[in-house]
Amino acid sequence: MTTDRQLPRATALALLLLTTSFAGASPALAQLEPIAAHGAPADPIEQRVFPPDLIMRHAEEISLTRDQRDRIVADVTTLQHRAEAIAPQVERARSQMVADLDAEPADEARVLAALDQVLAAEREVKRLHIATLVRIRNLLTSTQRLRLAALR
């Protein structure tokens, strides 16, 4: 049984998968800290959204409500299911691209068509990620967002 402050194992796993999937989603989301490793300024988009694991890690400090937590978990779970549904499409397109590259000579038009399919599927996943981050951001009060920004 979980307490109000603990997340069920499946939820924790979903948050972990979401966070790690953001890292591969784009350079803007790859870093979870406001300052890049080499002291470069942080991405302005990244500074305005909050990864679910950051929110959950600081739930008590930002006074996250049960309703907010439940909605975040639901959004993350929905994203995870949608991304998992798209994954086979990405893999098929990548496999086709590899097969096209193995041909001698490689047919540039076929390789680029396969690339377009890979990029379209990856774009959809990235779009879902950003939409989820925006929904989660909008669940937070301005006070909660300020506290999270200070806790980064």
Secondary structure by P-SEA (a helix, b strand, c coil): ccccccccaaaaaaaaaaaaaaaacccccccccccccccccccaaaaacccaaaaaaacccccccaaaaaaaaaaaaaaaaaaaaaaaaaaaaaaaaaaaaacccccaaaaaaaaaaaaaaaaaaaaaaaaaaaaaaaaccaaaaaaaaaac
